[in-house]
Amino acid sequence: MGQLKKWSDKNSKFVKIEDGQTIEAVFEGYKIITSHFDSDREVIRYLLKIDDTVKPWETGASTVAVFFDTVQPGEKVRITRHGTGKNTTFECQTIKG
């Protein structure tokens, strides 16, 4: 990752996960909100702590919601993005220890 990408990630108000990228974070909670892109649709705003900073990550992916339904605040998670746009899937798992 280049210096400018690192700067962008650090200064962004939101968690961004690129295709093929994996992040590790501490799950802090969630809130159901109206999508910014489609006011007739709801998405979930997950609060993730990365490097001592809590940032929101928003997705309407039902598989992600099912995963986080079993995760307690304070647990560590690993999220990997596969694909882009409407062809995106997320691989989510808890990190023990």
C-alpha positions in Angstrom: 0.0 0.0 0.0 1.4 3.4 -1.0 1.8 6.4 1.3 -1.2 8.3 -0.2 -3.5 5.3 0.1 -2.4 4.9 3.8 -3.1 8.7 4.3 -6.5 8.3 2.6 -7.5 5.4 4.8 -6.4 7.1 8.0 -8.2 10.3 7.2 -11.5 8.7 5.9 -14.5 8.9 8.1 -15.6 5.5 6.9 -14.0 2.0 6.7 -13.3 1.2 3.1 -12.5 -2.3 2.0 -11.1 -2.8 -1.5 -11.5 -6.0 -3.7 -9.2 -8.6 -2.2 -8.4 -6.6 0.9 -8.7 -8.0 4.4 -9.1 -5.9 7.5 -9.1 -6.8 11.2 -11.1 -4.8 13.6 -13.0 -4.9 16.9 -16.7 -4.9 16.6 -18.2 -2.0 18.6 -21.9 -2.3 17.6 -24.3 -1.5 14.8 -27.3 0.7 13.8 -29.9 0.1 11.0 -30.1 3.2 8.8 -31.6 4.3 5.5 -29.3 3.8 2.5 -27.6 7.0 1.2 -28.0 5.6 -2.4 -31.6 4.3 -2.2 -34.0 5.9 0.3 -36.4 2.9 0.0 -33.7 0.5 1.3 -32.1 0.0 4.7 -28.5 -0.9 5.4 -26.6 -1.6 8.5 -23.9 0.7 9.9 -21.3 -1.4 11.7 -19.0 0.4 14.1 -15.5 -1.1 13.8 -12.4 -0.1 15.8 -9.3 -0.1 13.7 -6.0 1.2 15.2 -7.8 2.8 18.2 -10.2 4.7 16.0 -13.9 3.7 15.6 -15.2 4.2 12.1 -18.5 3.1 10.5 -18.8 0.5 7.7 -22.1 0.4 5.9 -23.5 -2.6 3.9 -26.8 -4.1 3.1 -25.3 -7.6 2.6 -27.6 -10.1 4.4 -24.7 -12.6 4.8 -22.8 -10.0 6.8 -25.8 -9.2 9.0 -26.2 -13.0 9.8 -22.5 -13.2 10.7 -22.6 -10.1 13.0 -25.8 -11.4 14.7 -23.5 -13.9 16.5 -20.7 -11.4 17.3 -20.6 -9.6 20.6 -19.3 -6.0 21.0 -15.6 -6.2 21.9 -14.9 -9.3 19.7 -12.2 -9.1 17.0 -13.3 -9.8 13.4 -11.6 -10.3 10.1 -13.4 -9.2 6.9 -12.3 -9.9 3.3 -13.9 -8.3 0.3 -14.3 -10.3 -2.9 -15.5 -8.5 -6.0 -16.8 -5.0 -6.8 -20.2 -3.3 -7.2 -23.1 -5.6 -7.1 -20.8 -8.6 -7.5 -19.3 -8.1 -4.1 -19.2 -10.7 -1.3 -17.6 -10.5 2.1 -15.9 -13.3 4.0 -16.3 -12.7 7.7 -14.9 -14.5 10.7 -14.2 -13.9 14.3 -10.6 -13.9 15.6 -10.0 -15.8 18.8 -7.6 -14.6 21.4 
